[in-house]
């Protein structure tokens, strides 16, 4: 943000609409979905994504959306949990809808002398809803699963990869640490960005040529990146010290926690059956 | 800058250092990718996300890049879905290329050519294969692309650009029909451009990282005494140091000189000293992480760092030593058989039983330190080393920790070594060792004298003017209207007058950091109004200076003078004046790299930058945290000086009540987001009241 923008006069300090990232945060409460084993939820999300990739059609979108909505309802996820996206995303979506409407995809309709492409609009709607279902089905796992359960669940899911002699232990330890460090790093990036905002030297190139502006932005990016990375490496060293203090990287072990149970089997079976039947009906 | 850079030669499993760096930097990359999805012009961030992985590749093996990428993709899947795999994969490929090229000193041209030759064929084949397998998705996506562009050409046609539209439509038809050629071709262009940008963005960052940390990355070689990787039975106590000296590699002086010391079971030994006195080095030697350069260090068995019956260490930064996501998981992290451990009992021992299922990111500093001790106790250590574990913790937390150490030594018969810069904490110790300049000195006289200087200084009156910052009915709720809504402040009325110095005190989570962000305009309060000179503060970001607790985050330029110039928006002469004002000699410090500075010096450079920008007021967030008596004294003198020289308005935010006497005129206390006390300080200097 340039200084000119931040200094635009406003009469009353009114709270601006904040963009809010609500991913990876557990929605408080408990429900059958919360109680499912983390691995089950990951498998269901992966299954839905696979089905939509194989058959990106309205019936499949309807079925997967139904599964997701059902999960949302059972888990009692309030509307407030959905991320508040910045306005430009909506502008982008609307513009792409308008462009699709002017395409030549059949069927075409004549509305007040203007030819509109219903086919184009249809495909746009399908494409957009598919993307929404995919994102929400992934976010749902985060909303209903304590983050601490994710790595142990993946450890079980990845077990077959051990037969291929892949370093699964190393990956699981890394995933656990990645989950643990992400909030700290986001906080640090937030502070670096704030520090940048407080500084007097907001992008003011000597000459306002596009080239000068580009160079200024590039130099600025370099400085911010370098700071973020140097600070992160220091954090990594602390982390390494902490690992050494615990006797080094052992095996990827975890406390006995939730396990694959009857409910998990039922949920997985029901989703799979639903998807397979839809697929069969669509293609036979 | 063409020094030879070697290829990391290690093989096999990643070591702690490699793994930690790979994970943390891949996480940074993921954070940039996620922001790239929601911020306008985010695609620039997507390219920037290559840089952290390029750093991993330049410093470590390919294996580290792969492990980091897998970890970040798995976490990313929960945030942005399967898009995380493709974007992290792309970042990893480009990063690995640029990093490896940097290590081998390739020219830009060579990197481009080799990169295209290495990366494009597999990418093209993989893309075509995926598009072939997921035929329906391919059709839908291509149709969507075609429709969008079709609509665009339709608009062009209506604007009269018929010819352009016609050519475009032909091209589009070809692209959609011959996707198996057009997609790889598009990838070719994207990849070329991607590599070009990645080189441009990464090269300066890689240079800065090399400047800060050196080119070669060595996994810290632990001396044999730790017994790491062996079956040797740990037996760290009693430990005896005879005439031990230690000098860090590449250092010109000894960090420890002729130290004699014995530590036995069931005793609490306090090691007191100021920053740079060698007390942390002593802790490292006791923990077996360093072997003495000269002299003799004898123990009956190996140190067994982090092993059962061995040695445990609790260090300074609370959040840095937590490894588990949940409190419960952290206690057993890395233990061979977690199910066997009575986690609740260990948490009970440190008073954290009720928090067993909380996520560690929600704990306060003091709680985190106690958690670190619980994790240490789970390994039944014989020797517990606290390396400045109380430095970043508030008074209540400190008292709890010291009591716990006392208890562990005298009830559980552990040998406890507590390293601290606060002489007062040594009161419960059986013995106190005082270190100065690497030597054991007899009496802590020097320290006491320093503490007294801070209070005996004579101070002159300061003129206090009219209201400068006014907060009326200010409240703030984070994540409003979501299930995570969290009220940080309510109903805060506060007037800060020109020339006034106030301290805002409160525990962790009392809302004092939120208040600092609002006072500096970085945060718009969700209720009430915050004004500077009668206008909303958030419209005047930068007019109130802020020094964050973690100073390094605020130093964005490579050298001290550059930093002050850029932060203050001033020329070189003014920057030098500002440096002098904070007590840093410009002729010595101007060209120093910021990463060479000590914590206290970094804080001074930040303050110099803030001063140079001539702010209306300065907010200092925890300015004294982690400073020893000497550092506190110097900073206090500096701030008092600055107040007397000009009409500096000062807000100090602190969890600690014991600020130097007479520095502030007024105290504001926050509790659970409300002001519970706001009054002049009795012992404020005469004449400072309006």
Interface residues (C-beta under 8 A of the other chain):
Chain A: X3 X6 X7 X8 X9 X10 X12 X13 X15 X16 X18 X19 X20 X21 X22 X23 X24 X25 X27 X28 X45 X49 X52 X53 X54 X55 X56 X57 X77 X78 X80 X81 X83 X85 X86 X88 X89 X96 X98 X99 X100 X101 X102 X103 X104 X105 X117 X119 X120 X123 X124 X126 X127 X130 X134 X135 X137 X138 X139 X141 X142 X146 X147 X148 X150 X151 X154 X167 X170 X171 X173 X174 X175 X176 X177 X178 X179 X180 X181 X182 X183 X184 X185 X186 X188 X189 X191 X192 X194 X195 X196 X197 X198 X199 X200 X201 X202 X218 X221 X222 X223 X224 X225 X226 X227 X228 X229 X230 X231 X232 X233 X234 X235 X236 X237 X238 X239 X240 X241 X242 X243 X244 X245 X246 X247 X248 X249 X250 X251 X253 X254 X255 X256
Chain B: X13 X14 X15 X16 X17 X19 X20 X21 X22 X23 X24 X25 X26 X27 X28 X30 X31 X34 X35 X38 X39 X40 X44 X48 X51 X52 X55 X67 X68 X70 X71 X72 X74 X75 X77 X78 X79 X80 X81 X82 X134 X136 X137 X140 X141 X143 X144 X146 X147 X148 X149 X150 X151 X152 X154 X155 X200 X201 X204 X205 X208 X209 X212 X213 X220 X222 X228 X229 X287 X289 X304 X305 X306 X307 X310 X312 X313 X315 X317 X319 X320 X321 X322 X323 X324 X325 X326 X328 X329 X332 X333 X334 X335 X336 X337 X338 X339 X343 X359 X360 X361 X375 X379 X479 X480 X481 X482 X483 X484 X485 X517 X520 X522 X524 X525 X526 X527 X529 X530 X531 X535 X536 X538 X539 X540 X541 X542 X545 X546 X548 X550 X552 X553 X554 X555 X556 X557 X558 X565 X566 X567 X568 X569 X570 X595 X609 X612 X613
